[in-house]
Amino acid sequence: MSSNVEIPFAATFPLPFRVLCLAGMGILGWATNLHGLNILGIDAAAALELRKASTEYAPLRAPLPTHQGPGFKLFPNPAATYYPIYRLFAVFVAWCFIAWSIFRLLTRGDVVLVDIFRYVPAICSLGVLVVLICPLDVFYKRERDMFLQ
């Protein structure tokens, strides 16, 4: 008897991991967007209102600010807006990849074992959710808050 049985996609990459993959693509897209704006010479921090305006400075609303106003000192380097987001993406991907690898190791592609070890994707998703809504100033809190806004 030949063992050329095709493993269903849902058994190798279950729904929670697919959702986390899409969320990771969103984080990567966000970082790439900020990086691209910086390459084009657009002040992304001002365009996206990431800077806190002081009381004596009320910035003029321009669609794509290319100048650096008085608040530019909050971001000494334009890369300071997107490097932390790339790092957040890297940690997110590492967490999800480790969880997915453990899931694949435990299930070995067996459809019956997928139901038994369904707690692995659940724990991975719960970990991401807990970190996302964590009120403590840990794990790129500022970037997580910007992502939620």
Secondary structure, 3 states (H helix, E strand, C coil): CCCCCCCCHHHHCCHHHHHHHHHHHHHHHHHHHHHHHHHCCCCHHHHCCCCCCCCCCCCCCCCCCCCCCHHHHHCCCHHHHCHHHHHHHHHHHHHHHHHHHHHHHHHCCCHHHHHHCCHHHHHHHHHHHHHHHCCCCCCCHHHHHHHHC
